[in-house]
């Protein structure tokens, strides 16, 4: 049975490491991905390239 879920990588740079307010214009939305594993691998690849402690990404999922 195939899932109808789609996965998105969302994130960007925040004003500080409390991660409460995103820096204006820095948000990213990458996707959709039909496969969670691919979304996770892509997210890891992105975060490994990040040079700032104020940048955070996560995976969001559309409900089925």
C-alpha positions, 0 to 999 in steps of 0.5 A: 500500500502506497502512502499519500504522504509528502515530506518537506524540509523546512528551516533557515537561520534564526536571530539567535540560538533560542530558535524563537524568531527566524531571521527575515528572508532566511526561510527555506522550504525544500520538497516535496519528497514522496519518501521519508528516507530521501527527505531525511538523507537530504536534510542531513546533507543540508545540515552537514554543510551549515556553518552557523549554530543559528540555522535549523532544519526539520522535516514536516509531513503532510497528513495522509 
